[in-house]
Amino acid sequence: MIQNLANTLLNQAILLTASDVHVIPAEAHYRILLRINGRLQFFASIPIDNGERLLAHLKYRGFMDISETRKPQSGAFQTDIQGRKVSVRLATIPNFRFIESMVIRVFSEQEIVPFQKSSIFQRITHHILSLAQKRTGLLLFSGATGSGKTSSMYSLAHSLSLQHPLQIITIEDPVERPMSAFLQVQINEKAGLDYADIIRATLRHDPDILIVGEIRDSHTAKMVIRSALTGHLVLSTVHADSTYGVLSRLLELGVDKEELRQCLIGISHQQLKHLHCMFCTSRCHALCNHLSQKRTALYEFIEKEQINDFLTTSVEIDLVSNINKQLKKGVCYGFFSP
């Protein structure tokens, strides 16, 4: 019964294109919510004992400690759903009563959207792709959590690999979406392998493109810069609220301005925006087949000239095509709801 419940839950998540499933304890039951197109939606309520058995079953499949409910845990497993390979990532955390909640992240193997088509405004995506084709330097992506930064990096690297065979190595914590075309390496801090250590090792593995999941600290930032200065194309993400905010963050981490001038080829900041559907009258419903792509990425981008000006003057220059202007343009064209 519990196995059937788990399989039904994962099937529904795939059917409704949910990115996450939340199993949250309440008074005498568990609430199950699905994150669809960036928003949480109520899905079901199950008795507390069924919820605990569901979590134990999923923890077992994810190679987690079933008996441990007082500490956060994480795990993962792969399965086949509706003829597709699906990667499932699990994370638990207990509340103050030591009753666990779980978030299940679901990644289905699906065709990657070409980077050029990731935005309805393709002029900027073509421009970013043309810069990346030089295959040297550092290209950074920023945006809020869930804004698609990792997907953009994967899509860009995949688009480049379609033109020529490339050795693409990713360094992630953890590996979220298995990709047969990439050599994916996972951080293992328990074994003493952090971002900086693995970056150093991968540089001896003759990469054409190096993808570093996130620049979190000074050591990683300096290793990423060093990789870009040695003639590799490096893609990475930085948590910042704007393109210029990325530069400020790197300077806070102690990166040298001259090194940034030499290696940075561009910084992208992005948002995901729901597309307007004429049949749903607003945002497109998960079960509506009218729009094959229900969200689009909006990018604002600065490149070498603007980067160097900011590093010299610390003055932000207004962007010709910022996200707010794209939103207004999209409303006028009927892509977005007013």
C-alpha positions in Angstrom: 0.0 0.0 0.0 2.7 2.5 1.0 4.8 1.6 -2.1 1.7 2.2 -4.2 1.2 5.6 -2.5 4.8 6.6 -3.1 4.6 5.6 -6.8 1.3 7.4 -7.3 2.8 10.5 -5.7 5.8 10.4 -8.0 3.6 9.7 -11.0 1.4 12.7 -10.3 4.4 14.9 -9.8 5.7 14.0 -13.3 2.2 14.3 -14.9 1.7 17.8 -13.4 5.3 18.8 -14.1 5.9 19.5 -10.4 9.5 20.3 -9.5 9.1 19.5 -5.7 6.7 17.5 -3.5 6.4 18.7 0.1 5.2 16.2 2.8 4.5 18.4 5.8 3.3 17.2 9.3 0.2 18.8 10.8 -1.9 18.0 13.9 -3.2 14.6 13.0 -2.2 14.3 9.3 0.4 15.1 6.7 -0.3 17.7 4.0 1.1 17.0 0.6 1.8 20.0 -1.6 3.2 20.2 -5.1 5.4 23.0 -6.5 4.1 23.6 -10.0 5.6 26.3 -12.2 7.1 27.9 -9.1 4.0 27.9 -6.9 3.0 25.5 -4.1 -0.4 23.9 -4.5 -2.3 21.7 -2.1 -2.5 18.1 -3.4 -3.7 15.7 -0.7 -4.0 15.0 3.0 -3.1 11.6 4.5 -3.3 10.2 8.1 -0.2 10.8 10.3 0.7 7.1 10.4 0.5 6.7 6.6 2.7 9.8 6.3 5.3 8.4 8.7 5.3 5.1 6.7 5.6 7.0 3.4 8.6 8.9 4.7 10.2 5.7 6.0 9.7 3.9 2.7 11.2 6.8 0.7 14.1 7.1 3.1 14.8 3.4 2.6 14.8 3.9 -1.2 17.1 6.9 -0.8 19.7 5.0 1.3 19.0 7.1 4.4 18.8 6.1 8.1 15.2 5.1 8.7 15.6 5.1 12.5 17.1 8.6 12.6 14.3 11.2 12.9 16.0 13.9 15.0 18.6 15.1 12.4 18.2 16.4 8.9 19.1 13.9 6.2 19.4 13.8 2.5 19.3 11.0 -0.1 18.6 10.1 -3.7 17.5 7.3 -5.9 16.5 6.8 -9.6 13.4 5.1 -10.9 11.4 4.7 -14.1 8.1 6.5 -14.4 5.9 6.5 -17.4 8.8 5.2 -19.5 11.1 7.9 -18.4 14.1 7.8 -16.1 13.5 10.0 -13.1 16.0 11.2 -10.5 14.5 11.7 -7.1 16.3 13.8 -4.4 15.1 13.6 -0.8 15.7 16.0 2.1 14.2 15.6 5.6 14.1 17.9 8.6 12.4 17.4 12.0 10.1 19.9 13.7 10.4 20.8 17.4 8.4 17.5 18.2 11.0 15.5 16.1 8.3 14.7 13.5 9.9 14.7 10.1 8.9 16.7 7.0 10.3 15.8 3.6 10.8 17.6 0.4 11.1 15.4 -2.7 12.7 17.0 -5.7 11.9 15.3 -9.0 14.0 15.5 -12.2 12.7 13.7 -15.2 15.0 12.9 -18.2 13.7 15.2 -20.8 14.9 17.0 -23.9 16.9 20.1 -23.0 15.5 23.3 -24.4 18.1 24.9 -26.7 19.6 27.9 -25.0 18.6 30.2 -27.9 14.9 29.2 -27.2 15.0 29.5 -23.4 13.7 33.1 -23.7 11.0 34.6 -25.9 13.4 37.5 -26.5 16.0 35.5 -28.4 18.3 38.4 -29.4 20.0 38.3 -25.9 20.3 34.5 -25.8 21.9 34.4 -29.3 24.4 37.1 -28.0 25.3 35.1 -24.9 25.8 32.0 -27.0 28.1 33.8 -29.4 30.2 35.0 -26.5 30.4 31.5 -25.1 31.5 30.1 -28.5 34.9 31.7 -27.9 35.3 28.9 -25.3 37.5 30.8 -22.9 36.8 33.0 -19.9 34.3 33.1 -17.1 30.5 33.5 -17.6 28.4 33.9 -14.5 24.7 33.4 -13.9 22.7 35.0 -11.1 19.1 35.1 -10.0 16.7 34.1 -7.2 16.4 30.5 -5.9 14.4 28.6 -8.5 15.0 31.1 -11.3 16.6 28.4 -13.5 20.3 29.4 -13.3 21.5 25.7 -13.3 19.1 24.9 -16.2 20.5 27.9 -18.2 24.1 26.7 -17.7 23.2 23.1 -18.7 21.3 24.4 -21.7 24.2 26.7 -22.8 26.8 24.0 -22.5 24.6 21.5 -24.3 24.0 23.9 -27.2 27.7 24.4 -27.5 28.4 20.6 -27.5 26.0 20.1 -30.5 28.4 22.2 -32.6 31.6 20.2 -31.8 32.4 17.3 -29.5 33.4 18.8 -26.1 34.7 17.5 -22.8 32.2 19.1 -20.4 32.8 18.6 -16.7 30.3 19.7 -14.0 31.0 20.0 -10.3 27.8 20.0 -8.3 26.5 19.7 -4.7 24.6 17.5 -5.3 24.2 16.3 -8.9 20.6 17.3 -9.6 20.0 16.2 -13.2 22.0 13.3 -14.6 23.3 14.1 -18.1 25.0 11.4 -20.2 26.8 14.1 -22.3 28.5 15.6 -19.3 31.1 14.2 -16.8 29.4 15.0 -13.6 31.3 15.1 -10.3 29.7 15.5 -6.9 31.0 17.3 -3.9 31.8 15.0 -0.9 32.8 17.1 2.1 32.9 14.1 4.3 35.7 12.7 2.2 37.4 16.1 2.1 36.4 16.9 -1.4 35.1 20.5 -1.7 34.6 22.7 -4.8 38.2 24.0 -4.8 39.8 20.5 -4.5 37.7 19.1 -7.3 38.3 22.1 -9.6 42.0 21.5 -9.2 41.6 17.9 -10.1 39.3 18.5 -13.1 41.8 20.9 -14.7 44.1 17.9 -15.2 41.2 16.1 -17.0 41.4 18.3 -20.1 38.0 20.0 -19.9 36.7 22.2 -22.7 33.9 23.6 -20.5 33.9 23.5 -16.7 30.6 24.1 -14.9 30.9 24.9 -11.2 27.5 24.7 -9.4 28.0 27.7 -7.2 30.6 30.1 -6.0 30.1 30.1 -2.2 33.4 31.2 -0.7 36.6 32.9 -1.3 38.6 29.8 -2.0 36.2 28.5 -4.6 36.0 32.0 -6.2 39.7 32.2 -6.6 39.9 28.6 -8.1 37.2 29.5 -10.6 39.1 32.6 -11.6 42.3 30.7 -12.0 40.5 28.1 -14.2 39.2 30.8 -16.5 42.6 32.4 -16.7 44.2 29.2 -17.9 42.2 29.2 -21.1 39.0 27.2 -20.2 35.4 28.3 -20.5 34.0 28.3 -17.0 30.3 28.6 -16.2 29.1 29.2 -12.6 26.4 30.8 -10.4 26.6 33.5 -7.8 23.8 34.4 -5.4 23.1 38.1 -6.1 20.1 40.3 -6.9 21.5 41.9 -10.0 24.3 41.7 -12.6 26.3 44.4 -10.8 25.6 42.7 -7.5 27.6 39.7 -8.7 30.6 41.9 -9.1 30.2 43.4 -5.6 29.9 39.9 -4.2 33.1 38.7 -5.9 35.0 41.7 -4.6 33.7 40.9 -1.1 35.1 37.4 -1.5 38.6 38.9 -2.1 38.8 38.4 -5.9 41.3 40.8 -7.5 39.9 43.4 -9.8 42.6 42.9 -12.5 41.8 39.2 -12.6 38.1 40.0 -13.1 39.0 42.3 -15.9 41.0 39.6 -17.6 38.7 36.6 -17.3 35.1 37.8 -17.0 33.3 37.7 -20.4 29.8 38.3 -19.1 27.3 38.2 -16.2 23.6 37.2 -16.6 20.8 37.9 -14.2 17.6 36.1 -14.9 13.9 35.6 -13.8 11.3 33.0 -14.8 8.0 34.4 -16.0 4.8 32.5 -16.6 3.4 32.8 -20.1 -0.2 34.0 -20.7 -2.5 31.3 -22.1 -5.5 32.4 -24.2 -7.4 29.3 -23.1 -6.6 29.4 -19.4 -7.2 33.2 -19.5 -4.1 33.8 -17.4 -1.1 31.6 -16.6 -1.2 28.2 -18.4 -2.6 25.3 -16.2 -0.3 22.3 -15.8 -2.8 20.0 -17.7 -3.3 22.5 -20.6 -1.6 21.4 -23.8 -1.8 24.7 -25.6 1.6 25.9 -24.5 4.5 23.4 -24.7 6.6 25.8 -22.7 4.7 27.4 -19.8 7.4 29.7 -18.6 10.2 31.7 -20.2 13.5 33.0 -18.9 14.2 36.8 -19.0 17.8 37.7 -19.0 19.7 41.0 -18.5 23.3 40.9 -19.3 26.5 42.9 -19.0 29.8 42.1 -20.8 33.4 43.2 -20.7 33.0 46.9 -21.4 30.3 47.4 -18.7 32.2 45.2 -16.3 35.4 47.1 -16.6 33.6 50.5 -16.3 32.1 49.3 -13.0 35.3 48.0 -11.7 36.9 51.3 -12.4 34.2 53.7 -11.3 31.8 51.6 -9.1 29.0 53.2 -11.1 26.2 51.1 -12.5 25.2 51.9 -16.1 21.6 51.5 -17.1 21.0 48.4 -19.2 19.5 48.8 -22.6 17.4 45.7 -22.2 16.7 45.1 -18.5 14.1 42.7 -17.1 11.6 45.4 -16.3 11.6 46.6 -19.9 11.2 43.1 -21.2 8.2 42.6 -18.9 6.5 45.7 -20.2 7.3 44.6 -23.8 6.0 41.1 -23.1 2.7 42.5 -21.7 2.3 44.7 -24.9 2.8 41.6 -27.1 0.4 39.5 -25.1 3.1 37.1 -23.8 2.4 38.0 -20.1 -0.7 38.9 -18.2 -0.9 42.6 -17.2 
